[in-house]
Amino acid sequence: MLLATSHFKNPETWQVIVVIKLAIRGRMWFLVSIQLKIRSSRRFQVFNFHVIMLKSLEHLQAGLFSPRSFRTSLATSRVFDLNLSPFTTFEEAHISVVTSLDLDRVEDRYLLSGANNGDIAIHDLRNYTGDLSFESQIICVIKRNSPFCHKYSIKTLQWYPFDTGSFITCSADRTVKIWDTNELKPADTFLMVHNISGHHMSTVSPSSALIAVALEHPHVLLLDPRSGSRSHELRGHGKATAVVRWSPSSEYLLATGGLDGRILLWDIRSANGYLMALDQYSVSSNKSDLVRAHNGCIKCMNFTDDGLYLVSLGSDECLRLWDVALHKNTLVNFGRVDHGKTLQPNMDICYVSSLPFLFVPTGSSISVYDLFSGIEVKSLCAHFHSVTSCVFRSSTCQLYSAGYDKNILMWTPDCEKEFLRDRGKKKAKTLINGTLI
């Protein structure tokens, strides 16, 4: 994608900003979107032209480019148009800070959320009303007064990757629980000796899916949900571990980040310790105990969908993109990333667009970056306090976020506003003609 921006400044009257987005597929160039914004001291007008969709459909029907290219280009345009949805609200579920969100991978429909007081809720995102305005209903909620609920703050939670019949949570009460969604009871509970920082379950194969647990201790534990026992104990960090993340392409590759600023890659089949340590200052692989990935503790990490790259965020307010195969820093410059007071923000990546987009909580807003160039293409602002978590829904190109303001918000493309406006015009025209709707 090519972005061309021109600025014409006149301090007395207005500022004109023209943004042209272009995408290329094979030998065919076509326009994705044109936005013309006129800013004035007295007026602010935004003209959004989506004429290109009709042209793109013509090219698609003519076979000039593939359906996949059309889908990715459409998804790219929708990401650029993300804004707070004025039509969708969420039934209130939490009276405390929402600490973590997760969207199921099976149906892309159920939103799992956990709060600072230990509450857990599940919202159904599917709209059955046929109207844009609807309230996402709570399917179930596990309150703190439940005998099965966590007693303290939810650290992280995750749907079972292969079925919505269960999900996994970990808490400051030093327990990891595997829940039965239908019964709303723990099917198994693991009690840790040390405080828990977070967990992550492998999404590659159900036959070998292990749960990695980061502890406020230099060791990382691997739990086997099939046997209900501890499988491995990984030792390599000099201080407490903060983040763990399995590779989505290899069931044996695990990335761990700690308070020592190190990111270690592990092959859990190997008995020789960690595979490699990532070095921020070098573009070559290194296994030295002195190298650091960040000048501070690791806040969060995410693999790309193909497992080729790893994104990390540290307390040094730096985002880094790593080549997993070469164990190198790609040196992409994202600039300074202010994550506010969020201890462990949860970021997400859009994979269905022409280029992958990275969504990162930055204080009370969410910054959208082009993953491979580091350019901030958009900033989403609506939360009143720091954002803790965000998840991207690929099937509808929508983003969900939560934060310290106890709210869950949905971000959606502006096409909904156009649809509502066009429908209103059709109704008005029908009434003028004297016919019934």
C-alpha positions as CSV (number, residue, x, y, z in Angstrom):
1,M,0.0,0.0,0.0
2,L,1.1,3.5,-0.8
3,L,0.1,6.5,1.2
4,A,0.5,10.0,-0.3
5,T,-0.4,12.9,1.9
6,S,-0.4,16.6,1.0
7,H,-0.8,19.5,3.5
8,F,-1.8,23.0,2.5
9,K,-1.7,25.3,5.5
10,N,-3.3,28.7,5.9
11,P,-3.3,29.8,9.6
12,E,-6.1,32.3,9.0
13,T,-8.8,30.2,7.4
14,W,-8.3,26.4,6.8
15,Q,-6.2,23.4,6.5
16,V,-6.7,20.9,3.7
17,I,-5.5,17.3,4.0
18,V,-5.7,14.9,1.1
19,V,-5.1,11.2,1.7
20,I,-4.9,8.8,-1.2
21,K,-4.6,5.1,-0.6
22,L,-3.4,2.9,-3.4
23,A,-2.9,-0.8,-3.5
24,I,-1.3,-3.0,-6.1
25,R,-2.3,-6.6,-7.1
26,G,-0.1,-8.2,-9.8
27,R,0.0,-5.7,-12.7
28,M,-3.3,-4.0,-11.7
29,W,-3.4,-0.7,-9.9
30,F,-6.7,0.4,-8.4
31,L,-7.8,3.0,-5.9
32,V,-8.8,1.9,-2.4
33,S,-10.1,5.1,-0.9
34,I,-9.9,8.8,-1.2
35,Q,-10.6,11.1,1.8
36,L,-10.7,14.9,1.5
37,K,-10.8,16.7,4.8
38,I,-11.3,20.5,5.0
39,R,-10.6,22.0,8.4
40,S,-11.7,25.6,9.1
41,S,-12.2,27.8,12.1
42,R,-15.9,27.8,11.3
43,R,-16.6,24.5,9.5
44,F,-15.3,21.0,9.4
45,Q,-16.3,18.8,6.5
46,V,-15.3,15.3,5.6
47,F,-15.9,13.9,2.1
48,N,-15.4,10.1,1.8
49,F,-15.6,8.7,-1.7
50,H,-15.9,4.9,-2.1
51,V,-16.5,4.9,-5.8
52,I,-13.6,2.5,-6.1
53,M,-15.6,-0.4,-4.7
54,L,-17.8,-0.5,-7.8
55,K,-14.8,-0.3,-10.0
56,S,-13.1,-3.1,-8.0
57,L,-16.2,-5.3,-8.3
58,E,-16.1,-4.8,-12.1
59,H,-12.4,-5.9,-12.2
60,L,-13.2,-8.8,-9.9
61,Q,-16.0,-10.0,-12.2
62,A,-13.7,-9.5,-15.2
63,G,-11.1,-11.7,-13.6
64,L,-8.5,-9.0,-13.5
65,F,-7.5,-9.9,-9.9
66,S,-8.4,-12.7,-7.6
67,P,-11.2,-12.8,-4.9
68,R,-8.5,-13.0,-2.2
69,S,-6.9,-9.8,-3.4
70,F,-10.3,-8.1,-3.4
71,R,-11.0,-9.3,0.2
72,T,-7.6,-8.2,1.5
73,S,-7.9,-4.8,-0.2
74,L,-11.4,-4.3,1.2
75,A,-10.2,-5.3,4.7
76,T,-7.4,-2.7,4.4
77,S,-9.9,0.0,3.5
78,R,-12.1,-1.0,6.4
79,V,-9.2,-0.8,8.9
80,F,-8.4,2.7,7.8
81,D,-12.1,3.6,8.3
82,L,-12.3,2.3,11.9
83,N,-14.2,4.5,14.3
84,L,-16.1,4.1,17.5
85,S,-19.5,2.4,16.7
86,P,-22.4,4.6,17.7
87,F,-24.8,1.7,17.2
88,T,-23.4,-1.1,19.3
89,T,-23.4,-1.2,23.1
90,F,-22.5,-3.9,25.6
91,E,-24.7,-5.1,28.4
92,E,-22.9,-4.0,31.6
93,A,-20.9,-6.9,33.0
94,H,-18.1,-5.4,35.1
95,I,-18.0,-2.9,38.0
96,S,-14.2,-3.0,38.1
97,V,-11.3,-2.5,35.7
98,V,-11.5,-4.8,32.7
99,T,-8.0,-6.4,32.6
100,S,-8.2,-8.9,29.7
101,L,-10.2,-9.7,26.6
102,D,-10.2,-12.7,24.2
103,L,-12.2,-13.7,21.2
104,D,-12.9,-17.3,20.3
105,R,-11.0,-18.7,17.3
106,V,-13.7,-21.2,16.3
107,E,-16.7,-19.1,15.6
108,D,-15.2,-15.6,16.0
109,R,-18.3,-14.8,18.0
110,Y,-17.9,-14.9,21.8
111,L,-16.0,-12.2,23.6
112,L,-14.4,-13.3,26.9
113,S,-13.6,-10.7,29.5
114,G,-12.0,-10.6,33.0
115,A,-12.0,-7.9,35.6
116,N,-9.8,-6.7,38.4
117,N,-12.2,-8.0,41.0
118,G,-12.2,-11.5,39.6
119,D,-15.4,-11.4,37.6
120,I,-15.6,-13.2,34.3
121,A,-18.2,-12.5,31.5
122,I,-19.0,-13.8,28.0
123,H,-20.7,-11.6,25.5
124,D,-22.4,-12.8,22.2
125,L,-21.2,-10.5,19.4
126,R,-23.7,-11.8,16.8
127,N,-26.4,-9.4,15.8
128,Y,-29.8,-11.1,15.3
129,T,-31.9,-8.0,15.2
130,G,-31.3,-7.1,11.5
131,D,-30.6,-3.5,12.6
132,L,-27.4,-1.7,13.2
133,S,-28.4,-0.6,16.7
134,F,-28.2,-3.5,19.1
135,E,-26.8,-4.4,22.5
136,S,-24.4,-7.3,22.8
137,Q,-26.0,-9.5,25.4
138,I,-24.2,-11.4,28.3
139,I,-24.4,-15.1,27.8
140,C,-23.0,-15.9,31.2
141,V,-21.1,-14.2,34.0
142,I,-19.1,-15.6,36.9
143,K,-19.3,-13.2,39.8
144,R,-16.7,-12.9,42.6
145,N,-19.2,-14.3,45.1
146,S,-19.3,-17.6,43.2
147,P,-17.5,-20.4,45.1
148,F,-15.7,-21.2,41.9
149,C,-14.5,-17.7,40.9
150,H,-11.0,-16.3,41.4
151,K,-10.6,-14.3,44.6
152,Y,-8.4,-11.7,43.1
153,S,-7.6,-9.9,39.8
154,I,-7.8,-11.8,36.5
155,K,-4.3,-11.6,34.9
156,T,-5.0,-13.2,31.6
157,L,-7.7,-15.4,30.0
158,Q,-8.0,-17.4,26.8
159,W,-10.5,-19.5,25.0
160,Y,-9.6,-23.1,24.4
161,P,-8.2,-22.7,20.8
162,F,-10.1,-25.7,19.4
163,D,-13.5,-25.5,21.1
164,T,-15.7,-22.9,22.9
165,G,-16.6,-25.5,25.4
166,S,-13.8,-24.4,27.7
167,F,-11.5,-21.5,28.5
168,I,-8.4,-20.9,30.7
169,T,-7.9,-18.1,33.3
170,C,-5.1,-17.2,35.7
171,S,-5.3,-14.9,38.6
172,A,-3.4,-13.0,41.3
173,D,-4.7,-15.7,43.7
174,R,-1.9,-18.0,42.3
175,T,-4.3,-20.3,40.5
176,V,-4.7,-21.4,36.8
177,K,-8.2,-22.7,36.1
178,I,-9.6,-24.6,33.1
179,W,-13.3,-23.9,32.9
180,D,-16.2,-25.9,31.6
181,T,-18.2,-23.2,29.7
182,N,-21.5,-25.1,29.9
183,E,-21.3,-25.8,33.6
184,L,-19.4,-22.6,34.6
185,K,-17.3,-24.6,36.9
186,P,-13.5,-25.3,36.8
187,A,-12.7,-28.7,35.2
188,D,-9.2,-28.5,36.7
189,T,-7.3,-26.1,38.9
190,F,-3.5,-25.6,39.2
191,L,-2.2,-23.9,42.4
192,M,1.2,-22.2,42.0
193,V,3.8,-21.5,44.7
194,H,4.6,-18.0,43.3
195,N,2.4,-15.2,42.0
196,I,1.3,-15.5,38.4
197,S,2.1,-12.9,35.7
198,G,0.2,-14.5,32.8
199,H,-0.3,-17.6,30.7
200,H,-0.8,-18.8,27.1
201,M,-1.9,-22.0,25.6
202,S,-0.5,-23.4,22.3
203,T,-2.9,-23.1,19.4
204,V,-1.3,-25.5,17.0
205,S,-2.4,-29.0,17.9
206,P,-5.0,-30.2,20.4
207,S,-3.0,-33.4,21.0
208,S,0.0,-31.5,22.3
209,A,-1.4,-28.2,23.6
210,L,0.5,-27.1,26.7
211,I,-0.2,-24.1,28.9
212,A,2.8,-21.9,29.6
213,V,2.6,-19.9,32.9
214,A,4.8,-16.9,33.6
215,L,5.5,-16.5,37.3
216,E,6.9,-13.7,39.4
217,H,9.9,-16.0,39.6
218,P,12.8,-16.7,37.0
219,H,11.2,-20.0,36.0
220,V,8.4,-20.7,33.5
221,L,6.1,-23.7,34.1
222,L,4.4,-25.8,31.4
223,L,1.2,-27.4,32.4
224,D,-0.4,-30.4,30.6
225,P,-4.2,-30.1,30.7
226,R,-4.6,-33.7,29.7
227,S,-2.8,-35.2,32.6
228,G,-3.4,-32.4,35.0
229,S,0.3,-32.2,35.9
230,R,3.4,-30.0,35.3
231,S,5.2,-31.0,32.2
232,H,8.3,-28.8,32.1
233,E,10.1,-26.1,34.0
234,L,12.1,-23.7,31.9
235,R,15.1,-21.9,33.6
236,G,16.9,-19.0,31.9
237,H,15.7,-15.6,33.1
238,G,17.6,-13.7,35.7
239,K,14.5,-12.1,37.2
240,A,10.8,-12.8,37.3
241,T,9.0,-13.7,34.0
242,A,6.3,-11.4,32.7
243,V,5.0,-12.7,29.4
244,V,4.8,-16.1,27.6
245,R,3.6,-16.7,24.0
246,W,3.5,-19.8,21.9
247,S,4.3,-19.8,18.2
248,P,1.2,-20.2,16.1
249,S,3.2,-22.3,13.5
250,S,5.2,-24.6,15.8
251,E,3.9,-26.5,18.8
252,Y,7.4,-26.6,20.3
253,L,8.5,-23.0,20.0
254,L,7.9,-20.7,23.0
255,A,8.8,-17.1,23.6
256,T,9.2,-15.8,27.1
257,G,9.8,-12.2,28.3
258,G,11.0,-11.2,31.8
259,L,11.6,-8.2,34.1
260,D,15.3,-8.5,33.1
261,G,14.5,-7.1,29.7
262,R,15.3,-10.4,27.9
263,I,13.2,-12.3,25.4
264,L,14.2,-16.0,25.2
265,L,13.1,-18.5,22.5
266,W,12.7,-22.1,23.6
267,D,12.4,-25.4,21.8
268,I,10.7,-27.3,24.6
269,R,12.1,-30.6,23.2
270,S,15.6,-29.5,23.9
271,A,17.3,-30.2,27.2
272,N,20.1,-27.6,26.5
273,G,18.3,-24.6,27.9
274,Y,16.8,-21.8,25.7
275,L,17.3,-21.7,22.0
276,M,18.3,-18.1,21.6
277,A,18.2,-14.7,23.3
278,L,17.0,-11.7,21.2
279,D,19.4,-8.7,21.1
280,Q,18.1,-5.2,20.5
281,Y,21.5,-3.8,19.5
282,S,22.5,-6.5,17.1
283,V,21.0,-7.8,13.9
284,S,22.7,-11.1,14.4
285,S,21.6,-14.0,16.6
286,N,23.2,-14.3,20.0
287,K,23.0,-16.6,23.0
288,S,24.9,-14.5,25.5
289,D,23.5,-14.0,29.0
290,L,24.2,-10.2,28.7
291,V,22.0,-9.3,25.7
292,R,18.7,-7.5,26.2
293,A,15.7,-7.1,24.0
294,H,14.5,-4.0,25.8
295,N,15.9,-1.6,28.3
296,G,13.3,-2.5,30.9
297,C,10.8,-5.3,31.6
298,I,8.8,-6.9,28.8
299,K,5.2,-5.8,28.8
300,C,3.6,-7.9,26.0
301,M,4.4,-10.0,23.0
302,N,2.6,-11.3,19.9
303,F,3.5,-13.6,17.0
304,T,2.3,-12.8,13.6
305,D,-0.2,-15.4,12.2
306,D,2.4,-17.2,10.2
307,G,4.8,-17.3,13.1
308,L,7.6,-15.6,11.1
309,Y,7.7,-12.5,13.2
310,L,7.4,-11.5,16.9
311,V,6.3,-8.1,18.1
312,S,7.4,-7.0,21.6
313,L,6.6,-4.0,23.8
314,G,8.8,-3.0,26.8
315,S,8.7,-0.6,29.6
316,D,11.3,1.5,27.7
317,E,8.3,2.6,25.5
318,C,9.7,0.8,22.5
319,L,8.0,-1.6,20.0
320,R,10.3,-4.0,18.3
321,L,9.7,-6.4,15.4
322,W,11.8,-9.6,15.4
323,D,12.6,-12.1,12.6
324,V,12.0,-15.4,14.4
325,A,13.8,-17.6,11.9
326,L,16.9,-15.5,11.9
327,H,16.6,-14.4,15.6
328,K,17.3,-10.8,14.5
329,N,15.9,-7.3,15.2
330,T,14.4,-6.0,12.0
331,L,15.1,-2.4,13.1
332,V,11.6,-1.1,12.3
333,N,11.1,2.2,14.0
334,F,7.7,2.6,15.6
335,G,8.7,5.7,17.6
336,R,7.9,6.2,21.2
337,V,5.0,4.2,22.5
338,D,3.4,5.5,25.7
339,H,1.4,2.6,27.2
340,G,0.2,4.7,30.2
341,K,-0.2,3.0,33.5
342,T,-1.2,-0.3,32.1
343,L,1.0,-3.0,33.6
344,Q,0.5,-5.6,30.9
345,P,-1.4,-4.3,27.9
346,N,-2.7,-6.8,25.3
347,M,-2.1,-5.9,21.7
348,D,-3.4,-7.6,18.5
349,I,-2.6,-7.9,14.8
350,C,-4.9,-7.8,11.8
351,Y,-3.9,-10.5,9.3
352,V,-6.7,-10.3,6.7
353,S,-5.6,-7.0,5.2
354,S,-3.1,-6.4,2.4
355,L,-0.5,-5.4,5.0
356,P,-0.7,-6.5,8.7
357,F,-1.8,-3.8,11.1
358,L,-0.8,-3.7,14.7
359,F,-3.2,-2.5,17.4
360,V,-1.4,-1.3,20.5
361,P,-3.0,0.3,23.7
362,T,-1.3,3.6,24.2
363,G,-2.7,5.3,27.3
364,S,-6.4,6.1,26.8
365,S,-6.2,5.5,23.0
366,I,-5.3,2.7,20.6
367,S,-2.6,3.3,18.0
368,V,-2.8,1.5,14.7
369,Y,0.6,0.8,13.1
370,D,1.7,-0.6,9.7
371,L,3.6,-3.6,11.1
372,F,6.5,-3.6,8.6
373,S,7.1,0.1,8.2
374,G,6.3,1.3,11.7
375,I,4.1,4.1,10.5
376,E,1.2,5.0,12.8
377,V,-1.7,5.1,10.4
378,K,-4.5,5.8,12.9
379,S,-5.2,6.6,16.5
380,L,-8.5,5.5,18.1
381,C,-9.6,7.7,21.0
382,A,-12.8,7.1,23.1
383,H,-11.8,5.6,26.4
384,F,-11.7,7.8,29.5
385,H,-8.8,6.0,31.1
386,S,-5.9,3.7,30.1
387,V,-6.7,0.9,27.7
388,T,-5.8,-2.6,28.9
389,S,-6.7,-4.9,26.1
390,C,-7.8,-5.0,22.5
391,V,-8.8,-7.8,20.1
392,F,-9.4,-7.7,16.4
393,R,-12.4,-9.6,14.9
394,S,-11.2,-10.8,11.4
395,S,-14.6,-11.9,10.1
396,T,-16.1,-8.4,10.3
397,C,-13.0,-6.2,10.5
398,Q,-14.0,-4.9,13.9
399,L,-11.9,-4.1,17.0
400,Y,-12.9,-4.5,20.6
401,S,-11.2,-2.8,23.5
402,A,-11.5,-2.4,27.3
403,G,-9.7,-0.4,30.0
404,Y,-9.7,1.2,33.3
405,D,-12.9,3.0,32.6
406,K,-14.7,-0.4,33.0
407,N,-16.1,-0.1,29.5
408,I,-15.9,-2.5,26.5
409,L,-16.1,-0.6,23.2
410,M,-16.5,-1.7,19.6
411,W,-14.7,0.0,16.7
412,T,-16.1,-0.4,13.2
413,P,-15.7,1.1,9.7
414,D,-17.7,4.2,8.8
415,C,-19.7,2.4,6.2
416,E,-22.3,1.7,8.9
417,K,-23.0,5.5,9.1
418,E,-23.4,5.6,5.3
419,F,-25.7,2.6,5.4
420,L,-27.9,4.2,8.1
421,R,-28.0,7.6,6.2
422,D,-28.9,5.9,2.9
423,R,-31.6,3.9,4.5
424,G,-33.0,7.1,6.1
425,K,-33.1,8.7,2.7
426,K,-34.9,5.8,1.1
427,K,-37.5,5.9,3.9
428,A,-38.0,9.6,3.4
429,K,-38.3,9.2,-0.3
430,T,-40.9,6.4,0.2
431,L,-43.0,8.6,2.5
432,I,-42.9,11.5,0.0
433,N,-44.2,9.2,-2.7
434,G,-47.1,8.3,-0.5
435,T,-46.3,4.6,-0.3
436,L,-46.0,2.3,2.7
437,I,-42.6,1.0,3.8
